[in-house]
Amino acid sequence: MDLKEELLPLLQRQLAPKLRYRTLLFQCRHMPSIEALEACLLGLDEFWTQEPVRIAQEEMFDALGAVSAQNLLQRIKSVEYQRPIVLCGPLHVCDCWSGESRRVLWQHLAAFSAGPGIAVVDVPREQDTQGLFRIVGRLSGMDAYYLKSRLTATEDGLV
């Protein structure tokens, strides 16, 4: 099964409009897997009702360094209710922020419950995501896991 054939039913199941919590986090250790996932997610026209907004890691840095967590959150919030978002990693910007700033971002993503959905592709960040997300499964043939908000266990059941 190729990646697209695996991702399409996965997104249909994990980001279904009937579900309350609508962020799906992918964690991969290797750049080729991250790049393949991002390309496939952005090209899944069969799933997305509108073209997803791509927020690339390059946009998370400016001439002075890392953008603030508040700036990235504003960027996400400006489109999250109207269009799907693919947050493309690795999210090295998180390494430049304080623990509290990282926590605000991950809490927002874990609690996101409206709009077409957010897909995040990043490296494993157990310290930041532990307690907020839980591993739901693994993509076959690559080093990628997918995680959902722990809140889904109470609202949506285990999907």
Sine and cosine of phi, psi and omega as CSV:
sin_phi,cos_phi,sin_psi,cos_psi,sin_omega,cos_omega
0.00,0.00,0.75,-0.66,0.02,-1.00
-0.99,0.11,0.17,-0.98,-0.11,-0.99
-0.86,0.50,-0.68,0.73,-0.01,-1.00
-0.89,0.46,-0.67,0.74,0.01,-1.00
-0.91,0.42,-0.46,0.89,0.04,-1.00
-0.99,0.11,-0.63,0.78,-0.06,-1.00
-0.95,0.32,-0.61,0.79,-0.07,-1.00
-0.84,0.54,-0.82,0.57,0.02,-1.00
-0.92,0.39,-0.48,0.87,0.04,-1.00
-0.90,0.44,-0.74,0.67,0.04,-1.00
-0.91,0.42,-0.64,0.77,0.02,-1.00
-0.87,0.50,-0.58,0.82,-0.02,-1.00
-0.99,0.13,-0.70,0.72,-0.14,-0.99
-1.00,0.03,-0.37,0.93,0.02,-1.00
-0.86,-0.51,0.46,0.89,0.01,-1.00
-0.85,0.52,0.61,-0.79,-0.02,-1.00
-0.83,0.56,-0.45,0.89,-0.02,-1.00
-0.97,0.26,-0.28,0.96,-0.03,-1.00
-0.98,0.18,0.55,-0.83,-0.03,-1.00
-0.98,0.20,-0.73,0.68,-0.06,-1.00
-0.99,-0.10,0.84,-0.54,-0.29,-0.96
-0.84,-0.55,0.56,0.83,0.12,-0.99
-0.91,-0.43,0.73,-0.69,0.08,-1.00
-0.86,-0.50,0.85,-0.52,-0.07,-1.00
-0.96,-0.27,0.82,-0.57,0.10,-1.00
-0.96,-0.27,0.72,-0.70,0.05,-1.00
-0.83,-0.56,0.81,-0.58,-0.03,-1.00
-0.74,-0.67,0.53,-0.85,0.01,-1.00
-1.00,-0.01,-0.34,0.94,-0.13,-0.99
-0.87,-0.49,0.66,-0.75,-0.03,-1.00
-0.84,0.54,-0.67,0.74,0.02,-1.00
-0.85,0.53,-0.60,0.80,0.04,-1.00
-0.93,0.36,-0.66,0.75,0.03,-1.00
-0.88,0.48,-0.74,0.67,-0.02,-1.00
-0.90,0.44,-0.67,0.75,0.02,-1.00
-0.90,0.44,-0.68,0.73,0.02,-1.00
-0.89,0.46,-0.73,0.69,0.00,-1.00
-0.87,0.50,-0.73,0.68,-0.01,-1.00
-0.88,0.48,-0.67,0.74,-0.02,-1.00
-0.93,0.37,-0.70,0.71,0.02,-1.00
-0.86,0.51,-0.69,0.73,-0.02,-1.00
-0.93,0.36,-0.40,0.91,-0.04,-1.00
-0.99,-0.14,0.14,0.99,-0.03,-1.00
-1.00,0.09,0.92,0.40,-0.01,-1.00
-0.88,0.48,-0.43,0.90,0.00,-1.00
-0.91,0.40,-0.42,0.91,-0.02,-1.00
-0.99,-0.13,-0.80,0.61,-0.09,-1.00
-0.94,0.35,0.76,-0.65,0.05,-1.00
-0.98,0.21,-0.34,0.94,0.08,-1.00
-0.68,-0.73,0.35,-0.94,0.05,-1.00
-0.89,0.46,0.78,-0.63,-0.01,-1.00
-0.94,0.34,0.52,-0.86,0.12,-0.99
-0.99,0.16,0.82,-0.57,0.03,-1.00
-0.99,-0.11,0.85,-0.52,0.12,-0.99
-0.93,-0.36,0.97,-0.26,-0.10,-0.99
-1.00,0.03,0.39,-0.92,0.00,-1.00
-0.87,0.50,-0.49,0.87,0.02,-1.00
-0.90,0.44,-0.49,0.87,0.01,-1.00
-0.97,0.25,-0.18,0.98,-0.05,-1.00
-1.00,-0.02,0.05,1.00,0.04,-1.00
-0.75,-0.66,0.55,-0.83,0.09,-1.00
-0.83,-0.56,-0.21,-0.98,-0.07,-1.00
-0.89,0.47,-0.40,0.92,-0.03,-1.00
-1.00,-0.10,-0.28,0.96,-0.04,-1.00
0.67,-0.75,-0.55,-0.84,-0.05,-1.00
-0.94,0.35,0.67,-0.75,0.14,-0.99
-0.95,0.32,0.34,-0.94,-0.01,-1.00
-0.96,0.27,0.36,-0.93,0.07,-1.00
-0.86,0.50,-0.61,0.79,0.02,-1.00
-0.88,0.47,-0.66,0.75,0.02,-1.00
-0.91,0.42,-0.68,0.74,0.02,-1.00
-0.91,0.41,-0.67,0.74,0.04,-1.00
-0.88,0.47,-0.64,0.77,0.05,-1.00
-0.88,0.47,-0.66,0.75,0.02,-1.00
-0.88,0.48,-0.72,0.70,0.02,-1.00
-0.89,0.45,-0.76,0.65,-0.05,-1.00
-0.90,0.44,-0.45,0.89,-0.04,-1.00
-0.93,0.37,-0.34,0.94,-0.04,-1.00
-0.78,-0.63,-0.17,0.99,-0.18,-0.98
-0.87,0.49,-0.46,0.89,-0.02,-1.00
-1.00,0.05,-0.36,0.93,-0.05,-1.00
-0.99,-0.15,-0.59,0.81,-0.13,-0.99
-0.69,-0.72,0.48,-0.88,0.09,-1.00
-0.92,0.39,0.41,-0.91,-0.01,-1.00
-0.80,-0.59,0.69,-0.73,0.20,-0.98
-0.90,-0.43,0.93,-0.36,0.00,-1.00
-1.00,-0.03,0.95,-0.30,-0.17,-0.99
-1.00,-0.04,0.80,-0.60,-0.03,-1.00
-0.96,-0.29,-0.23,-0.97,0.10,0.99
-0.94,0.33,0.55,-0.84,-0.08,-1.00
-1.00,0.08,0.91,0.41,0.00,-1.00
-0.87,0.49,-0.37,0.93,0.02,-1.00
-0.85,0.53,-0.54,0.84,0.01,-1.00
-0.88,0.48,-0.52,0.85,-0.01,-1.00
-0.93,0.37,-0.30,0.96,-0.03,-1.00
-1.00,-0.06,-0.17,0.99,-0.07,-1.00
-0.99,-0.13,0.29,-0.96,0.11,-0.99
-0.95,0.32,0.29,-0.96,0.05,-1.00
-0.85,0.53,-0.62,0.78,0.00,-1.00
-0.92,0.40,-0.65,0.76,0.03,-1.00
-0.90,0.43,-0.67,0.74,0.06,-1.00
-0.88,0.47,-0.69,0.73,-0.03,-1.00
-0.88,0.47,-0.63,0.77,0.03,-1.00
-0.87,0.49,-0.71,0.71,0.02,-1.00
-0.88,0.48,-0.78,0.62,-0.06,-1.00
-0.92,0.40,-0.56,0.83,0.06,-1.00
-0.91,0.41,-0.65,0.76,0.04,-1.00
-0.88,0.47,-0.73,0.69,-0.01,-1.00
-0.90,0.43,-0.65,0.76,-0.01,-1.00
-0.91,0.40,-0.54,0.84,-0.07,-1.00
-1.00,-0.10,-0.05,1.00,-0.05,-1.00
-0.86,0.52,0.82,-0.58,-0.13,-0.99
-0.67,-0.74,0.29,0.96,0.02,-1.00
-0.61,-0.79,0.31,-0.95,0.01,-1.00
1.00,0.02,0.03,-1.00,-0.11,-0.99
-0.95,0.30,-0.28,0.96,0.06,-1.00
0.83,-0.56,0.38,-0.92,0.01,-1.00
-0.79,-0.61,0.79,-0.61,0.13,-0.99
-0.93,-0.36,0.78,-0.62,-0.01,-1.00
-0.89,-0.46,0.75,-0.66,0.05,-1.00
-0.88,-0.48,0.85,-0.53,-0.09,-1.00
-0.48,-0.88,0.08,-1.00,0.15,-0.99
-0.99,0.12,0.28,-0.96,0.04,-1.00
-0.86,0.50,0.73,-0.68,0.03,-1.00
-0.69,-0.72,0.90,0.44,-0.06,-1.00
-0.83,0.56,-0.65,0.76,-0.04,-1.00
-0.88,0.48,-0.62,0.78,-0.04,-1.00
-0.99,0.11,-0.59,0.81,-0.13,-0.99
-0.99,-0.14,-0.23,0.97,-0.01,-1.00
-0.87,0.50,0.72,-0.69,-0.04,-1.00
1.00,-0.02,-0.46,0.89,0.00,-1.00
-0.99,-0.15,-0.58,0.82,-0.03,-1.00
-0.82,-0.57,0.40,-0.92,0.09,-1.00
-0.74,-0.67,0.54,-0.84,0.03,-1.00
-0.94,0.34,0.77,-0.63,0.02,-1.00
-0.97,-0.23,-0.57,0.82,-0.02,-1.00
-0.12,-0.99,-0.09,-1.00,-0.02,-1.00
-0.75,-0.66,0.62,-0.78,0.08,-1.00
-0.98,0.21,0.68,-0.73,-0.03,-1.00
-0.96,0.29,0.59,-0.80,0.10,-1.00
0.97,0.23,0.14,0.99,0.06,-1.00
-0.51,-0.86,0.17,-0.99,-0.06,-1.00
-1.00,0.02,0.59,0.80,-0.11,-0.99
-0.93,-0.36,0.72,-0.70,0.13,-0.99
-0.94,-0.35,0.43,-0.90,0.13,-0.99
-0.85,-0.53,0.62,-0.78,-0.10,-0.99
-0.79,-0.62,0.48,-0.88,0.09,-1.00
-0.81,-0.59,0.30,-0.95,0.05,-1.00
-0.85,0.53,0.63,-0.78,0.08,-1.00
-0.90,0.44,-0.35,0.94,0.02,-1.00
-0.91,0.43,-0.38,0.93,-0.01,-1.00
-0.89,0.45,-0.49,0.87,-0.01,-1.00
-0.90,0.43,-0.48,0.88,-0.01,-1.00
-1.00,-0.03,-0.52,0.86,-0.07,-1.00
-0.99,-0.15,-0.74,0.67,-0.13,-0.99
-0.99,-0.15,-0.18,0.98,-0.18,-0.98
0.98,0.20,0.06,-1.00,0.00,-1.00
-0.99,0.15,0.95,-0.32,-0.03,-1.00
-0.99,-0.11,0.00,0.00,0.00,0.00
